[in-house]
Amino acid sequence: MLTATTDHGVSPRIARPASSPGASRNWWRDAVVYQVYVRSFLDSTGDGIGDLAGVRAGLPYLRKLGVDGIWLSPVYPSPQHDHGYDVADYLDVDPVYGDLEEFDRLVAAAHRLGLKVVLDIVPNHCSSEHPWFRAALAEGPGGPHRALFHFADGRGAEGEMPPNNWRAMFGGPAWSRVTEPGGEPGQWYLHLFTPEQPDLNWRDPAVAEHFDHVLRFWLDRGVDGFRVDVAAGLFKHPELPDSPDPEADERTRDSVNPLAWNQPEVHGVWRRWRALCDEYAERDGLDRLLVGEVSVPTAREHAKYVRPDELHQAFFFHLLGAPWDADTFRGVIEEALRDIAGTGSTVTWVLNNHDQVRTVTRYAGEGSGPGNPGLGAARARAAALLMLALPGAAYVYQGEELGLPEVVDLPDEVLTDPIFRRTGSRSRIRDGCRVPLPWSGHASPFGFSSGAEEARPWLPQPEWFAEHATDRALADTRSFWHLYRDGLQLRRDLPQLGEGTLRWLEAPPEVLAFERGDGLVCAVNFGTSPVPAPVPGTPLLASGQCPDGTLPGSTAAWWVTDPAPR
Ligand code: GLC
């Protein structure tokens, strides 16, 4: 009989041996990394904004959850127009998050707990407050700092029109016009995101040299790798010609302007960065990871970024973008395994991040509205078990382990996402997945701001966050938290999970079933009616109740086909 259980009953026969020598060279290949959105994780100062000391205080919680490491969203000094993805200084920490000493304490504490630390790095653009950009503005046309960005004269008799028709990701034209030092309207500069995020010109060698220095600075402080922001960006077509279809460029990231993204020259940067990381790995036998945010239309294009001498990994967003549908999920998984596995990398699965509507809400119905929250939660639990059973690595976004729904009704006046300001659109805004985490108690700040009952988190937490607080989640063995914890524990214990391949099993329509290694089965029922368990066996873990050898709708389960001998 297949039943939900939190008792894994893992037999010594299938337990994985204690970590083997050499594992540190490939630790990332099947790692589960927890994404910490620092502003919203835990606030140690009571100012309503999460910080590095808060992250350090939360490490035992993450250790208990069983992840292998953390990825920190950007903590560099920044005017925060895009919450740190507008970097004013790549070699320091913003005082709102702490300082370099606190950063060092965090890395040391994480390492003591056996957790890796992956830092976000933002090479496509910097902040308009970065000294390079300020110098470029002060110099006027032709100045040496202008060459570090994309400055160009406008079109039209007075240069009053942008140099080309490119659109920015967050709405509006991708160009802004500056006022020259003499006070007259002047050149234009390129920004694929907001005007406060000028794009760097990677054709100028000084840019690459600076980033070498930045990587070494943080690697020397002990970080285990980098999450590379906008890794399909950096290079633009050298002549900056008009886009053939600017409307499409604005609509979706996968159809973005082919002249502004995914240029062949970008691969040279990843080879350079990989060589630099490998140099560190050769010194002490410990791989330094480069995991890229690569948004390109096809898995085949994606695979180019993870060739053996480029990025180690790149987030595979097609699963995140897939609607709740068995055929679509299967297609995405097959495509990833076919195209990525051949590169020497492993697929990097992701269901949630700080830019997307959370799964519980996304799977609850149409659009980003609340839909049917119970259904969304059941599907999100099933998706989690599916993701953790797939070959490769996985990323878990903070709050995912609490089953946090999106906060869909934040009032306009508290919204901070530049997408809202630049497009007036609520449908794409990212504030709803960034609301500070609830840790304990019955009222905001729900333990988020330590020692400050009256602290006001930077985004307001709804009352219902109490139901998802970590203290409740830990106390309830049926919670999302226990499902993630048990799944992560099994990933460590079972040699079949993590890296490797999968074999699809016969299953009814709307059900996906596959075997990992010898006898470990994962099945997901995407439909609404129960089906018989695809194979008989010993249950290990299920995302919901599975009575009488069935797999109910919106449920996933793992089991071993050959019951372990007692
Ligand atoms: C990436 C980040 C996103 C940011 C953008 C610009 O997509 O994930 O949060 O706004 O890059 O840096």
Residues whose N, C-alpha, C, O or C-beta is under 5 A from the ligand:
A	BS01	GLC	D82 Y85 F193 D229 V230 D355
